């Protein structure tokens, strides 16, 4: 599978509140982002997701730190389509996929990445990427299917993004 949006980056609106969601999402959309995540540990996260979905139905909008079926229920009710988790829970990935959501689980080891892919993940986030660095991502890429998108998360920013892309 290929990454489903034009820009292979996910904007994370950590700690955003519902009254702030539209303005922040608009700024991201204007900057070219087409995938936006609101972590479930943000205040009123489901309402923020719903607000962003209404503002930008063409964007891939979802929740991060998705840990269980209750989070998936709230994500679906808000109209989100992307379920991002910090870990490889194959039952959660399978549940996400069965609901028609795009699953983006976190993984660090080759075993976790392969398990996530077998469970139906559309991509895998390497998390926390900074723990092992760009060399780890390169080593993973050498043994993974070329069609499986990997996203480095955790400690990645303008100062090292080029290293991860390379």
C-alpha positions, 0 to 999 in steps of 0.5 A: 500500500502507498501512503494515502495522501499527497504529503507523507506527514501527519500533523499532531495537534497535541493538547489542542482544545475544541475551540482552538481546533479549527484555527490550527487545522486551517493553518496546517491545511494552508501550509499543505498538510492533508493528514491531521491527528488529535491525540485522545489525551487532548481535552475534548479530542473527539469534538476537535476531530469532528470540528476538523472533519467538518472543516476539511472533509477532504483531509485524512483526520483521526485520533492518536494514542488510540488504545481501545475499542472505546476510542475507536467508537468515539473516533467513528462518531466524530467522523475520523478515519485514521486510528493512530496508536503508540503500540502494536496491538494486533487486535486493535489494528484488526478492529480498526480495519474491520470498521473501515478505519486506516490503522497506523500503529506504533512499532519499534522492532521488526517483529512488531512492524511485521505483526502490524502489517499482517493485522492490516495496518496501512502504514506503521509509525516507528515510535519512538524513532529518536530512541534508535535514530535514522539508522534503525529506520534504514535497517527496518526498510531493508527487510520490510516490503517496499510498499509498506509506508513507515513514518518516523515519530518521536523526536523528528523535526526540521533539524533531522527530517532529511536524515529520516527521509534519506 
